[in-house]
């Protein structure tokens, strides 16, 4: 089969790595890809949000399956455009992708479906939002309604923080049009877990769970980021909890989306809080997480391409996924200054030595080759240094051994990924 994978981050490198091991794969293109992806697939200079160019390329090359990595092309209607062109696409329609594109839409859907979540209210007026948080008190959560690259959520410990978040999102528009409307939500307490399910519109097949680390600094300090590391499986996410999540959160949402005439096909990513009263939904995403995808792909033993095809063709009720019992961890190496301003173009060395660490696998997130052939950083999150091991502690030791083999003075990482489980 000929496959076009859309995206150029760490998630897409992990997906390309897993797809390249499929016995069904003939040719893999990735648009736009990155320096690491270029080692295992052919990169195409088309932006992930250039829907017409992506569809034209897929038609010209007779692509059998388009796999969409990031959320933006999904909300822009790439899956719809593929369907109109007669192309098979793994990913939801634009209407179904509103589960990530609009947090208010998600709360409408999940409220109708009876999904347990946080108490919430939506606002288009900053003054009304401020009045609401003063009535409710802190801690409280303020969210930009639209896509904000994983940075549009503020967990405010004080009223002053909440009011500052409202001003920055709605008045200063730090996230652009995504902040035209906000949600203010109850602050749930517990352990946060990412859970993934493959969906074909009617059937949901559980995948696996991971635990992400959003804050930039050790001990979960500093501002939120797109993710500084993750591990799988999280010990707190038991088989009983998985069964409850499927029964009370995933399947009711899938049924409600079908009832609305917008069936969800793709991977449904549930951000959960494991509270004392059971798992509750924080938010949905409509694609694999980044960096969670990296650890999921390390643990997946089934043929990824076959699984994606089953989701596209409505055949998940006849499919099963196999997972390694080993643990996996990814440590994100980012450019100094991230998630604020950071410099691009610094040279990275030592990846050959990192790859020699038993169990290690380095996924590229923001890299390119310069004119001299040097590997250089082009983004905020640059490398996903990953490893698997018989235990989480062994996976962690291997991941950090690989990190320590990399020579990149302009980069940094957290040194405590996995602390919840290991401590």
Sine and cosine of phi, psi and omega as CSV:
sin_phi,cos_phi,sin_psi,cos_psi,sin_omega,cos_omega
0.00,0.00,0.51,-0.86,0.05,-1.00
-0.97,-0.25,0.80,-0.60,-0.14,-0.99
-0.82,-0.57,0.68,-0.73,0.15,-0.99
-0.92,-0.39,0.89,-0.46,0.05,-1.00
-0.98,-0.20,0.78,-0.62,-0.07,-1.00
-0.98,-0.21,0.81,-0.58,0.06,-1.00
0.72,-0.70,0.15,-0.99,-0.05,-1.00
-0.53,-0.85,0.45,0.89,-0.03,-1.00
-0.95,-0.32,-0.23,-0.97,0.00,-1.00
-0.91,0.42,-0.61,0.79,0.06,-1.00
-0.85,0.52,-0.71,0.71,-0.04,-1.00
-0.94,0.35,-0.55,0.84,0.08,-1.00
-0.90,0.43,-0.67,0.75,0.02,-1.00
-0.90,0.43,-0.67,0.75,0.03,-1.00
-0.91,0.41,-0.67,0.74,0.03,-1.00
-0.89,0.46,-0.65,0.76,0.03,-1.00
-0.88,0.48,-0.70,0.71,0.00,-1.00
-0.94,0.34,-0.68,0.74,0.01,-1.00
-0.89,0.45,-0.58,0.82,-0.05,-1.00
-0.91,0.41,-0.29,0.96,0.03,-1.00
-1.00,-0.03,0.04,1.00,-0.03,-1.00
-0.98,0.18,0.70,-0.72,0.08,-1.00
-0.94,0.33,-0.22,0.97,0.01,-1.00
-1.00,0.07,-0.25,0.97,-0.14,-0.99
-0.99,0.16,0.74,-0.67,0.14,-0.99
-0.97,-0.24,-0.81,0.58,-0.04,-1.00
-0.68,-0.74,0.68,-0.73,0.03,-1.00
-0.83,-0.56,0.87,-0.49,0.16,-0.99
-0.96,-0.29,0.52,-0.85,0.07,-1.00
-0.74,-0.68,0.78,-0.62,-0.02,-1.00
-0.84,-0.53,0.89,-0.46,0.00,1.00
-1.00,-0.02,-0.20,0.98,-0.02,-1.00
0.97,0.24,-0.18,-0.98,0.06,-1.00
-0.42,-0.91,-0.08,-1.00,-0.10,-1.00
-0.90,0.44,-0.58,0.81,0.01,-1.00
-0.96,0.30,-0.67,0.74,0.02,-1.00
-0.89,0.46,-0.56,0.83,-0.03,-1.00
-0.88,0.47,-0.32,0.95,0.01,-1.00
-0.98,0.19,-0.28,0.96,-0.06,-1.00
-0.80,-0.60,-0.10,1.00,-0.03,-1.00
-0.48,-0.88,0.19,-0.98,0.05,-1.00
-1.00,-0.05,0.87,-0.49,-0.01,-1.00
-1.00,0.08,0.60,-0.80,-0.04,-1.00
-0.86,-0.51,0.74,-0.67,-0.08,-1.00
-0.99,0.17,0.90,0.43,0.08,-1.00
-0.79,-0.61,0.77,-0.63,0.00,-1.00
-0.91,0.41,0.51,-0.86,-0.05,-1.00
-0.91,0.42,-0.34,0.94,-0.02,-1.00
-0.97,-0.23,0.07,1.00,0.02,-1.00
-1.00,0.05,0.98,0.21,-0.12,-0.99
-0.85,0.53,-0.75,0.66,-0.02,-1.00
-0.86,0.51,-0.67,0.74,-0.03,-1.00
-0.93,0.38,-0.61,0.80,0.02,-1.00
-0.91,0.42,-0.69,0.72,0.00,-1.00
-0.92,0.40,-0.66,0.75,0.01,-1.00
-0.88,0.47,-0.67,0.74,0.03,-1.00
-0.89,0.45,-0.71,0.71,-0.03,-1.00
-0.89,0.45,-0.62,0.79,0.03,-1.00
-0.93,0.36,-0.69,0.72,-0.04,-1.00
-0.88,0.47,-0.63,0.78,-0.04,-1.00
-1.00,-0.05,0.13,0.99,0.00,-1.00
0.79,0.61,0.76,0.66,-0.01,-1.00
-0.92,0.39,0.71,-0.70,-0.01,-1.00
-0.99,0.11,-0.48,0.88,-0.02,-1.00
-0.48,-0.88,0.76,-0.65,0.15,-0.99
-0.98,-0.20,0.82,-0.58,0.02,-1.00
-0.93,-0.38,0.86,-0.52,-0.08,-1.00
-0.98,-0.18,0.85,-0.53,0.01,-1.00
-1.00,0.10,-0.87,0.49,-0.10,-0.99
-0.99,0.15,0.23,-0.97,-0.01,-1.00
-0.98,0.19,-0.54,0.84,-0.12,-0.99
-0.85,0.52,-0.75,0.66,0.02,-1.00
-0.89,0.45,-0.45,0.89,0.05,-1.00
-0.94,0.34,-0.71,0.71,0.02,-1.00
-0.93,0.37,-0.40,0.92,0.06,-1.00
-0.99,0.14,-0.10,0.99,0.09,-1.00
1.00,-0.09,0.45,0.89,0.00,-1.00
-0.88,0.47,-0.67,0.74,0.00,-1.00
-0.89,0.45,-0.61,0.79,0.03,-1.00
-0.91,0.41,-0.69,0.72,0.00,-1.00
-0.90,0.43,-0.61,0.79,0.05,-1.00
-0.90,0.44,-0.69,0.72,0.00,-1.00
-0.88,0.48,-0.67,0.74,0.02,-1.00
-0.90,0.45,-0.51,0.86,-0.01,-1.00
-1.00,0.01,0.04,1.00,0.00,-1.00
0.98,0.21,0.41,0.91,-0.02,-1.00
-0.97,-0.25,0.66,-0.75,0.08,-1.00
-0.98,0.20,0.73,-0.69,-0.07,-1.00
-0.69,-0.72,0.75,-0.67,0.12,-0.99
-1.00,-0.03,0.94,-0.34,-0.01,-1.00
0.48,-0.88,0.48,-0.88,-0.07,-1.00
-0.96,0.26,0.34,-0.94,0.14,-0.99
-0.90,0.43,0.24,-0.97,0.03,-1.00
-0.87,0.49,-0.61,0.80,0.01,-1.00
-0.90,0.43,-0.66,0.75,0.02,-1.00
-0.97,0.26,-0.49,0.87,0.01,-1.00
-0.94,0.35,-0.14,0.99,0.10,-1.00
-0.89,0.46,-0.28,0.96,0.09,-1.00
-0.86,0.51,-0.41,0.91,0.14,-0.99
-0.96,-0.29,-0.56,0.83,-0.08,-1.00
-0.93,0.37,-0.37,0.93,0.02,-1.00
-0.62,-0.79,0.92,-0.40,0.00,-1.00
-0.92,0.38,-0.50,0.86,0.05,-1.00
-0.92,0.39,-0.65,0.76,0.05,-1.00
-0.87,0.49,-0.69,0.72,0.02,-1.00
-0.85,0.53,-0.70,0.71,-0.01,-1.00
-0.92,0.40,-0.56,0.83,0.07,-1.00
-0.89,0.45,-0.73,0.68,-0.02,-1.00
-0.90,0.44,-0.76,0.65,-0.10,-1.00
-0.95,0.32,-0.51,0.86,0.10,-1.00
-0.90,0.43,-0.69,0.73,0.03,-1.00
-0.90,0.44,-0.54,0.84,-0.04,-1.00
-1.00,0.07,-0.10,1.00,-0.01,-1.00
0.97,0.25,0.43,0.90,-0.02,-1.00
-0.97,0.23,0.76,-0.66,0.03,-1.00
-0.93,0.36,0.79,-0.61,-0.01,-1.00
-0.43,-0.90,-0.29,-0.96,-0.02,-1.00
-1.00,0.06,0.48,-0.88,0.19,-0.98
-0.89,0.45,0.66,-0.75,-0.13,-0.99
-0.57,-0.82,0.35,-0.94,0.11,-0.99
-0.53,-0.85,0.52,-0.85,-0.02,-1.00
-0.91,-0.41,0.52,-0.86,-0.07,-1.00
-0.60,-0.80,0.62,-0.79,0.20,-0.98
-0.92,-0.39,-0.02,1.00,0.03,-1.00
-0.89,-0.45,0.83,-0.56,0.01,-1.00
-0.91,0.42,-0.61,0.79,-0.01,-1.00
-0.90,0.43,-0.67,0.75,0.03,-1.00
-0.92,0.39,-0.59,0.81,0.04,-1.00
-0.91,0.41,-0.68,0.74,0.02,-1.00
-0.89,0.46,-0.67,0.75,0.02,-1.00
-0.89,0.46,-0.61,0.79,-0.02,-1.00
-0.91,0.41,-0.73,0.69,-0.04,-1.00
-0.92,0.38,-0.50,0.87,0.06,-1.00
-0.92,0.39,-0.57,0.82,0.05,-1.00
-0.95,0.31,-0.64,0.77,-0.09,-1.00
-0.99,0.15,-0.58,0.81,-0.04,-1.00
1.00,0.10,0.09,-1.00,-0.03,-1.00
-0.93,-0.37,0.36,-0.93,0.04,1.00
-0.95,0.32,0.46,-0.89,-0.04,-1.00
-0.42,-0.91,0.39,-0.92,-0.09,-1.00
-0.92,-0.38,0.74,-0.68,0.04,-1.00
-0.89,-0.45,0.80,-0.60,-0.07,-1.00
-0.79,-0.62,0.73,-0.68,0.24,-0.97
-0.92,0.40,0.67,-0.75,-0.07,-1.00
-0.93,0.37,-0.62,0.79,-0.11,-0.99
-1.00,-0.06,-0.15,-0.99,-0.02,-1.00
-0.94,0.35,0.75,-0.66,-0.02,-1.00
-0.65,-0.76,0.55,0.84,0.05,-1.00
0.80,0.60,0.58,0.81,0.05,-1.00
0.98,0.22,0.14,0.99,-0.09,-1.00
-0.89,-0.45,0.17,0.99,-0.10,-1.00
-1.00,-0.06,0.33,0.94,-0.02,-1.00
-0.85,-0.52,0.78,-0.63,0.04,-1.00
-0.85,-0.52,0.87,-0.50,0.12,-0.99
-1.00,-0.05,0.98,-0.20,-0.14,-0.99
-1.00,0.00,0.87,-0.50,0.01,-1.00
-0.98,0.18,-0.36,0.93,-0.03,-1.00
-0.74,-0.68,0.29,-0.96,0.07,-1.00
-0.89,0.46,-0.59,0.81,0.00,-1.00
-0.88,0.47,-0.66,0.75,0.04,-1.00
-0.91,0.42,-0.65,0.76,-0.01,-1.00
-0.90,0.43,-0.70,0.72,-0.01,-1.00
-0.92,0.38,-0.59,0.81,0.06,-1.00
-0.91,0.42,-0.65,0.76,0.03,-1.00
-0.89,0.45,-0.67,0.74,0.03,-1.00
-0.87,0.49,-0.70,0.71,-0.01,-1.00
-0.90,0.44,-0.69,0.72,-0.04,-1.00
-0.92,0.40,-0.66,0.75,-0.07,-1.00
-0.97,0.23,-0.72,0.69,-0.15,-0.99
-1.00,-0.02,-0.56,0.83,-0.09,-1.00
-0.98,-0.21,-0.70,0.71,0.03,-1.00
-0.99,0.14,-0.29,0.96,0.01,-1.00
0.80,0.60,0.77,0.64,0.01,-1.00
-0.90,0.44,-0.36,0.93,0.05,-1.00
-0.92,-0.38,0.35,0.94,0.05,-1.00
0.91,0.42,-0.61,-0.79,-0.07,-1.00
-0.90,0.44,-0.32,0.95,0.02,-1.00
-0.87,0.49,-0.36,0.93,-0.05,-1.00
-0.99,-0.16,0.23,0.97,0.03,-1.00
-0.90,0.44,-0.49,0.87,0.06,-1.00
-0.74,-0.67,0.57,-0.82,0.04,-1.00
-0.78,-0.63,0.34,-0.94,0.20,-0.98
-0.92,-0.38,0.62,-0.78,0.15,-0.99
-0.89,-0.46,0.83,-0.56,-0.15,-0.99
-0.79,-0.61,0.42,-0.91,0.17,-0.98
-0.83,0.56,0.63,-0.78,0.04,-1.00
-1.00,0.02,0.96,-0.29,0.00,-1.00
-0.97,0.23,0.52,-0.85,-0.05,-1.00
-0.87,-0.48,0.74,-0.67,0.02,-1.00
0.48,-0.88,-0.32,-0.95,0.06,-1.00
-1.00,-0.07,0.71,-0.70,0.00,-1.00
-1.00,-0.04,0.70,-0.71,-0.05,-1.00
-0.68,-0.73,0.60,-0.80,0.11,-0.99
-0.98,-0.19,0.80,-0.60,0.00,-1.00
-0.81,-0.59,0.63,-0.78,-0.11,-0.99
-0.82,-0.57,0.64,-0.77,0.05,-1.00
-0.67,-0.74,0.71,-0.71,0.14,-0.99
-0.99,0.16,0.69,-0.73,-0.06,-1.00
-0.74,-0.67,0.62,-0.79,0.04,-1.00
-0.88,-0.47,0.32,0.95,-0.01,-1.00
0.97,-0.24,-0.57,0.82,0.02,-1.00
-0.80,-0.60,-0.55,0.83,-0.02,-1.00
-0.95,-0.32,0.66,-0.75,0.09,-1.00
-0.90,-0.45,0.78,-0.63,-0.01,-1.00
-0.92,-0.39,0.89,-0.46,-0.02,-1.00
-0.89,0.45,0.66,-0.75,0.08,-1.00
-0.98,-0.20,-0.99,-0.15,-0.03,-1.00
-0.45,-0.89,0.16,-0.99,0.01,-1.00
-0.91,-0.40,0.38,-0.92,0.07,-1.00
-0.56,-0.83,0.27,-0.96,0.08,-1.00
-0.84,-0.54,0.85,-0.52,-0.06,-1.00
-1.00,-0.07,0.29,-0.96,0.06,-1.00
-0.81,-0.59,0.98,-0.21,-0.14,-0.99
-0.99,0.13,-0.61,0.79,-0.08,-1.00
-0.94,0.35,0.50,-0.87,-0.11,-0.99
-0.97,0.26,-0.45,0.89,-0.13,-0.99
-0.94,-0.34,0.33,-0.95,0.06,-1.00
-0.82,0.58,0.53,-0.85,-0.01,-1.00
0.96,0.29,0.33,0.94,-0.03,-1.00
0.83,0.56,0.81,0.59,0.04,-1.00
-0.91,-0.42,0.31,-0.95,0.04,-1.00
1.00,0.09,-0.04,-1.00,-0.07,-1.00
-0.94,0.33,0.32,-0.95,0.09,-1.00
-0.94,0.35,0.48,-0.88,0.02,-1.00
-0.75,-0.66,-0.09,-1.00,0.13,-0.99
-0.96,0.27,-0.13,0.99,-0.01,-1.00
0.77,-0.64,0.83,-0.56,-0.05,-1.00
-0.97,-0.26,0.02,1.00,0.02,-1.00
0.32,-0.95,0.27,-0.96,0.00,-1.00
-0.36,-0.93,0.29,-0.96,0.10,-1.00
-0.57,-0.82,0.35,-0.94,0.01,-1.00
-0.47,-0.88,0.63,-0.78,-0.03,1.00
-1.00,0.06,0.51,-0.86,0.09,-1.00
-0.98,0.20,0.80,-0.60,-0.06,-1.00
-0.85,0.53,-0.49,0.87,-0.05,-1.00
-0.94,0.33,-0.31,0.95,-0.05,-1.00
-1.00,-0.07,1.00,0.00,-0.09,-1.00
-0.99,0.13,0.26,-0.96,0.09,-1.00
-0.84,0.55,-0.57,0.82,0.02,-1.00
-0.91,0.41,-0.65,0.76,0.03,-1.00
-0.92,0.39,-0.65,0.76,0.04,-1.00
-0.85,0.52,-0.70,0.72,0.00,-1.00
-0.88,0.47,-0.64,0.77,0.02,-1.00
-0.92,0.40,-0.65,0.76,0.02,-1.00
-0.89,0.45,-0.69,0.72,0.03,-1.00
-0.88,0.47,-0.68,0.73,-0.09,-1.00
-0.96,0.27,-0.62,0.78,-0.14,-0.99
-0.97,-0.22,-0.30,0.95,-0.09,-1.00
-0.86,-0.51,-0.83,0.55,-0.12,-0.99
-0.94,0.33,-0.83,0.56,-0.08,-1.00
-0.91,0.41,-0.66,0.75,0.06,-1.00
-0.88,0.47,-0.61,0.80,0.04,-1.00
-0.91,0.41,-0.69,0.72,0.02,-1.00
-0.87,0.50,-0.68,0.74,0.00,-1.00
-0.92,0.40,-0.65,0.76,0.00,-1.00
-0.92,0.39,-0.63,0.78,0.04,-1.00
-0.90,0.43,-0.65,0.76,0.05,-1.00
-0.91,0.42,-0.64,0.77,0.02,-1.00
-0.88,0.48,-0.56,0.83,0.01,-1.00
-0.98,0.19,-0.07,1.00,-0.02,-1.00
0.99,0.11,0.26,0.97,0.03,-1.00
-0.79,-0.61,0.92,0.40,-0.05,-1.00
-0.85,0.53,0.61,-0.80,-0.05,-1.00
-0.99,-0.11,0.86,-0.51,0.09,-1.00
-0.84,-0.55,0.80,-0.59,-0.01,-1.00
0.60,-0.80,-0.48,-0.88,0.06,-1.00
-0.95,-0.33,0.80,-0.60,0.02,-1.00
-0.98,-0.20,0.86,-0.52,-0.08,-1.00
-0.95,-0.30,0.94,-0.35,0.00,-1.00
-0.99,-0.16,0.88,-0.47,0.17,-0.99
-1.00,0.10,0.89,-0.46,-0.14,-0.99
-0.89,-0.46,0.48,-0.88,0.22,-0.98
-0.90,-0.43,0.83,-0.56,0.03,-1.00
-1.00,0.04,1.00,-0.07,-0.06,-1.00
-1.00,-0.06,0.11,-0.99,0.03,-1.00
-0.90,0.44,-0.43,0.90,-0.01,-1.00
-0.99,-0.10,0.16,0.99,0.03,-1.00
0.91,-0.42,0.09,-1.00,-0.02,-1.00
-0.94,0.35,0.69,-0.73,0.03,-1.00
-0.76,-0.66,0.57,-0.82,-0.06,-1.00
-0.98,0.21,0.77,-0.64,0.15,-0.99
-1.00,-0.01,-0.78,0.62,0.01,-1.00
-0.23,-0.97,0.27,-0.96,0.11,-0.99
-0.94,-0.33,0.56,-0.83,0.28,-0.96
-0.86,-0.51,0.34,-0.94,-0.14,-0.99
-0.91,-0.42,0.49,0.87,-0.01,-1.00
-0.38,-0.93,0.11,-0.99,0.08,-1.00
-0.90,0.43,0.56,-0.83,0.05,-1.00
-0.97,0.25,0.33,-0.94,0.07,-1.00
-0.71,-0.70,0.97,-0.24,0.51,0.86
-0.97,-0.25,0.18,0.98,-0.05,-1.00
-0.88,0.48,-0.56,0.83,-0.03,-1.00
-0.84,0.55,-0.59,0.81,-0.05,-1.00
-0.88,0.48,-0.69,0.72,-0.02,-1.00
-0.97,0.24,-0.51,0.86,0.07,-1.00
-0.90,0.44,-0.69,0.72,-0.02,-1.00
-0.92,0.39,-0.53,0.85,0.06,-1.00
-0.91,0.41,-0.52,0.85,-0.06,-1.00
-1.00,-0.03,-0.32,0.95,-0.07,-1.00
-0.94,0.33,0.81,-0.58,0.04,-1.00
-0.97,-0.23,-0.27,0.96,0.04,-1.00
-0.98,0.21,0.25,-0.97,0.07,-1.00
-0.96,0.28,0.93,-0.38,-0.06,-1.00
-0.88,0.48,-0.69,0.73,-0.05,-1.00
-0.88,0.47,-0.66,0.75,0.04,-1.00
-0.89,0.46,-0.62,0.79,0.01,-1.00
-0.92,0.40,-0.68,0.73,0.00,-1.00
-0.91,0.42,-0.62,0.78,0.03,-1.00
-0.90,0.43,-0.65,0.76,0.02,-1.00
-0.88,0.47,-0.62,0.78,0.04,-1.00
-0.91,0.41,-0.66,0.75,0.01,-1.00
-0.91,0.42,-0.59,0.81,-0.13,-0.99
-1.00,-0.09,0.11,0.99,0.02,-1.00
0.93,0.36,0.56,0.83,-0.08,-1.00
-0.87,-0.50,0.40,0.92,-0.02,-1.00
-0.93,0.36,-0.37,0.93,0.02,-1.00
-0.93,0.38,-0.21,0.98,0.04,-1.00
-0.92,-0.39,0.28,0.96,-0.09,-1.00
-0.86,-0.50,0.48,-0.87,0.07,-1.00
-0.69,-0.73,0.54,-0.84,0.01,-1.00
-0.94,-0.34,0.62,-0.78,0.05,-1.00
-0.92,-0.39,0.68,-0.73,-0.05,-1.00
-0.81,-0.58,0.60,-0.80,0.09,-1.00
-0.92,0.38,0.57,-0.82,0.10,-1.00
-0.98,0.20,-0.17,0.99,0.03,-1.00
-0.95,0.32,0.38,-0.93,0.08,-1.00
-1.00,-0.04,0.35,-0.94,0.05,-1.00
-0.65,-0.76,0.52,-0.86,0.01,-1.00
-0.63,-0.77,0.57,-0.82,0.13,-0.99
-0.80,-0.60,0.73,-0.68,0.07,-1.00
-0.92,-0.39,0.86,-0.51,-0.03,-1.00
-1.00,0.09,0.79,-0.61,0.15,-0.99
-0.98,-0.18,0.82,-0.58,-0.09,-1.00
-0.86,-0.51,0.32,-0.95,0.04,-1.00
-0.97,0.25,0.65,-0.76,0.02,-1.00
-0.79,0.61,0.74,-0.67,-0.03,-1.00
0.96,-0.27,-0.43,0.90,0.02,-1.00
-0.88,0.47,0.65,-0.76,0.17,0.99
-1.00,0.03,0.20,0.98,0.11,-0.99
-1.00,0.01,-0.51,-0.86,-0.01,-1.00
-0.93,0.37,0.68,-0.74,0.00,-1.00
-0.62,-0.78,0.37,-0.93,-0.03,-1.00
-1.00,-0.09,0.63,-0.77,0.06,-1.00
-0.98,-0.19,0.34,-0.94,0.14,-0.99
0.99,-0.13,-0.02,1.00,0.01,-1.00
-0.95,0.32,0.56,-0.83,-0.08,-1.00
-1.00,0.08,0.67,-0.75,0.00,-1.00
-0.90,-0.44,0.75,-0.66,0.01,-1.00
-0.75,-0.66,0.24,-0.97,0.11,-0.99
1.00,-0.05,0.12,0.99,-0.02,-1.00
-0.92,0.39,-0.47,0.88,0.04,-1.00
-0.90,0.43,-0.67,0.74,0.03,-1.00
-0.92,0.39,-0.62,0.78,0.02,-1.00
-0.89,0.46,-0.62,0.79,-0.03,-1.00
-0.93,0.37,-0.29,0.96,-0.01,-1.00
-0.99,0.11,-0.15,0.99,0.05,-1.00
-0.94,0.35,0.81,-0.58,-0.02,-1.00
-0.82,0.57,0.78,-0.62,0.02,-1.00
1.00,0.06,-0.10,0.99,-0.10,-1.00
-1.00,0.05,0.49,-0.87,0.07,-1.00
-0.51,-0.86,0.84,-0.54,-0.01,-1.00
-0.99,-0.17,0.85,-0.53,0.07,-1.00
-0.97,-0.22,0.72,-0.70,0.01,-1.00
-1.00,0.05,0.66,-0.75,0.03,-1.00
-0.90,-0.45,-0.70,0.71,-0.01,-1.00
-0.66,-0.75,0.97,0.24,-0.05,-1.00
-0.70,-0.71,0.35,-0.94,0.11,-0.99
-0.42,-0.91,0.12,-0.99,0.12,-0.99
-0.97,-0.26,0.72,-0.69,0.06,-1.00
-1.00,0.09,-0.08,-1.00,-0.08,-1.00
-0.88,0.47,-0.43,0.90,0.00,-1.00
-1.00,-0.03,0.01,1.00,-0.01,-1.00
1.00,0.05,0.09,1.00,0.04,-1.00
-0.96,0.29,0.57,-0.82,0.13,-0.99
-0.98,0.19,0.82,-0.57,-0.06,-1.00
-0.79,-0.61,0.43,-0.90,0.02,-1.00
-0.99,0.15,0.71,-0.70,0.00,-1.00
-0.82,-0.57,0.02,1.00,-0.05,-1.00
-0.64,-0.77,-0.13,-0.99,0.05,-1.00
-0.99,0.16,-0.82,0.57,0.14,-0.99
-1.00,-0.02,0.83,-0.55,-0.25,-0.97
-0.91,-0.40,-0.69,0.73,-0.02,-1.00
-0.72,-0.69,0.56,-0.83,0.14,-0.99
-0.91,-0.41,1.00,-0.07,-0.08,-1.00
-0.99,0.12,0.93,-0.38,-0.21,-0.98
-0.86,-0.51,0.33,-0.94,0.06,-1.00
-0.30,-0.95,0.44,-0.90,0.13,-0.99
-0.88,-0.48,0.37,-0.93,-0.01,-1.00
-0.28,-0.96,0.25,-0.97,-0.03,-1.00
-0.87,0.49,-0.51,0.86,0.07,-1.00
-0.75,-0.66,0.25,-0.97,0.03,-1.00
-0.89,0.45,-0.60,0.80,0.01,-1.00
-0.89,0.45,-0.65,0.76,0.03,-1.00
-0.93,0.35,-0.60,0.80,0.07,-1.00
-0.90,0.44,-0.67,0.74,0.03,-1.00
-0.89,0.45,-0.72,0.69,-0.03,-1.00
-0.87,0.49,-0.64,0.76,0.00,-1.00
-0.93,0.36,-0.65,0.76,-0.01,-1.00
-0.89,0.46,-0.70,0.72,-0.02,-1.00
-0.96,0.27,-0.46,0.89,0.12,-0.99
-0.90,0.43,-0.63,0.78,0.05,-1.00
-0.93,0.37,-0.65,0.76,0.07,-1.00
-0.84,0.55,-0.71,0.70,-0.07,-1.00
-0.94,0.35,-0.28,0.96,0.05,-1.00
-0.99,0.12,-0.25,0.97,-0.05,-1.00
-1.00,0.05,0.72,-0.69,-0.01,-1.00
-0.96,-0.27,0.97,-0.23,-0.01,-1.00
-0.44,-0.90,1.00,0.10,-0.06,-1.00
-0.86,0.51,-0.45,0.89,-0.04,-1.00
-1.00,0.10,0.05,1.00,-0.01,-1.00
-0.94,-0.34,0.24,-0.97,0.05,-1.00
-0.48,-0.88,0.23,-0.97,0.08,-1.00
-0.47,-0.89,0.27,-0.96,0.18,-0.98
-0.97,0.24,0.55,-0.84,-0.01,-1.00
-0.96,-0.28,0.20,0.98,-0.10,-1.00
-0.79,-0.62,0.43,0.90,0.01,-1.00
-0.87,0.49,0.74,-0.68,-0.02,-1.00
1.00,0.00,0.14,0.99,-0.13,-0.99
-0.89,0.46,-0.53,0.85,-0.03,-1.00
-0.88,0.48,-0.68,0.73,-0.04,-1.00
-0.98,0.19,-0.61,0.79,-0.12,-0.99
-0.99,0.13,-0.43,0.90,0.00,-1.00
-1.00,0.03,0.00,0.00,0.00,0.00
